[in-house]
Amino acid sequence: MNKPKTITASEKNLILEKLKKEKVKLDRTIHELRELTQPIAPDDSIGRISRMDAINNRSVNEAALRKTVEKLKTINFAIDDIDKPYFGHCRKCGEPIPFGRLMVMPGSSTCVGCAGMAIG
């Protein structure tokens, strides 16, 4: 198997643009989820079943909010690190992360091999 090459400056620019677009999208999603996770006022005149549904939906949205905030942190770290010499290299093994992986998962800090070891 061919060893991936270190990403070029033009590839970094493409990744940075992708990171910035992802950041805007995540910021918008976080804003929407924060609206959806507002407390339900007890004096709202909704039925008992509707209130239970609203509480359940709020719980689901809170979980989505936590996950989205974590993803935004990863994107922000990648934006901050993009000009550092270690950007595009696996934080576990040090090997270059393929450009394709960084375009699909721009906040990725591990190569496919090391990411797979963490799962299995």
C-alpha positions as CSV (number, residue, x, y, z in Angstrom):
1,M,0.0,0.0,0.0
2,N,1.3,3.5,-0.9
3,K,2.2,5.8,2.0
4,P,0.1,9.0,1.8
5,K,2.0,12.2,0.9
6,T,2.1,15.3,3.1
7,I,-0.6,17.7,2.0
8,T,0.3,20.7,-0.1
9,A,-0.4,24.4,0.5
10,S,-3.2,24.4,-2.1
11,E,-4.7,21.3,-0.4
12,K,-4.5,23.1,2.9
13,N,-6.4,26.0,1.4
14,L,-9.1,23.7,0.2
15,I,-9.3,22.1,3.7
16,L,-9.4,25.5,5.4
17,E,-12.3,26.6,3.2
18,K,-14.2,23.3,4.0
19,L,-13.4,23.9,7.7
20,K,-14.8,27.5,7.6
21,K,-18.0,26.3,5.8
22,E,-18.4,23.5,8.4
23,K,-18.0,26.1,11.2
24,V,-20.7,28.3,9.8
25,K,-23.0,25.4,9.5
26,L,-22.3,24.1,13.0
27,D,-22.8,27.6,14.5
28,R,-26.2,27.8,12.8
29,T,-27.1,24.3,14.0
30,I,-26.0,25.2,17.6
31,H,-28.2,28.3,17.6
32,E,-31.2,26.3,16.4
33,L,-30.6,23.5,18.9
34,R,-30.3,26.1,21.8
35,E,-33.7,27.4,20.8
36,L,-35.2,23.9,20.8
37,T,-33.7,23.1,24.2
38,Q,-35.3,26.0,26.1
39,P,-37.2,25.0,29.2
40,I,-40.9,24.3,28.7
41,A,-42.9,26.7,30.8
42,P,-45.3,24.9,33.1
43,D,-48.0,27.4,32.4
44,D,-48.1,26.5,28.7
45,S,-51.4,25.1,28.0
46,I,-50.4,21.9,26.2
47,G,-51.8,18.5,27.0
48,R,-50.0,15.9,29.2
49,I,-49.0,13.7,26.2
50,S,-47.8,16.8,24.2
51,R,-45.8,17.9,27.2
52,M,-44.2,14.4,27.5
53,D,-43.4,14.6,23.8
54,A,-41.9,18.0,24.2
55,I,-39.7,16.9,27.1
56,N,-38.5,13.8,25.1
57,N,-37.8,16.0,22.1
58,R,-35.9,18.4,24.3
59,S,-33.8,15.6,25.6
60,V,-33.0,14.4,22.1
61,N,-32.1,18.0,21.1
62,E,-29.8,18.4,24.1
63,A,-27.9,15.3,23.1
64,A,-27.6,16.7,19.6
65,L,-26.5,20.0,20.9
66,R,-23.7,18.4,23.0
67,K,-22.5,16.4,20.0
68,T,-22.6,19.5,17.7
69,V,-20.6,21.6,20.2
70,E,-17.9,18.9,20.4
71,K,-17.7,18.7,16.6
72,L,-17.4,22.5,16.5
73,K,-14.5,22.3,19.0
74,T,-12.8,19.8,16.7
75,I,-13.3,22.1,13.7
76,N,-11.9,25.1,15.7
77,F,-8.9,23.2,16.8
78,A,-8.2,22.2,13.1
79,I,-8.6,25.8,12.0
80,D,-6.2,27.0,14.7
81,D,-3.7,24.2,13.8
82,I,-3.8,24.4,10.0
83,D,-0.6,26.4,9.7
84,K,1.3,24.3,12.2
85,P,3.8,21.8,10.8
86,Y,2.0,18.8,12.4
87,F,-1.4,19.6,10.7
88,G,-2.4,16.8,8.4
89,H,-0.3,14.2,10.4
90,C,-1.9,11.6,12.6
91,R,-1.6,12.5,16.3
92,K,-1.0,8.9,17.2
93,C,1.4,7.5,14.7
94,G,2.7,10.7,13.0
95,E,2.0,9.5,9.5
96,P,0.4,11.9,7.0
97,I,-3.4,11.7,6.9
98,P,-4.6,11.4,3.3
99,F,-6.0,14.5,1.7
100,G,-9.2,12.7,0.8
101,R,-9.8,11.9,4.5
102,L,-9.2,15.5,5.5
103,M,-11.7,16.7,2.9
104,V,-14.4,14.2,4.1
105,M,-13.6,14.7,7.8
106,P,-11.8,18.1,7.9
107,G,-11.4,18.0,11.7
108,S,-9.8,14.5,11.6
109,S,-6.6,14.3,13.7
110,T,-5.9,10.6,13.1
111,C,-5.3,8.4,10.1
112,V,-7.7,5.7,9.1
113,G,-5.5,3.0,10.7
114,C,-5.3,4.6,14.1
115,A,-9.0,5.6,14.0
116,G,-9.8,2.0,13.3
117,M,-7.7,0.8,16.3
118,A,-9.7,3.1,18.6
119,I,-13.0,1.5,17.5
120,G,-11.9,-2.1,17.6
